[in-house]
């Protein structure tokens, strides 16, 4: 089952401010979340939301 990733207007504007290479890495990570979300996301404690796991070693 494929899940959907929904970008808020605020998130979309913030994403456009980042360098192109970083935008690409973030979008690819979010696309992976839509295919296999449980291995690429981490639930936030005390909240119904979750955050993506993105490696930041090559910034």
Secondary structure, 3 states (H helix, E strand, C coil): CCCCCCCCHHHHHHHHHCCHHHHHHHHHHHHHHHHCHHHCEEECCCCCCEEECCCCCCC
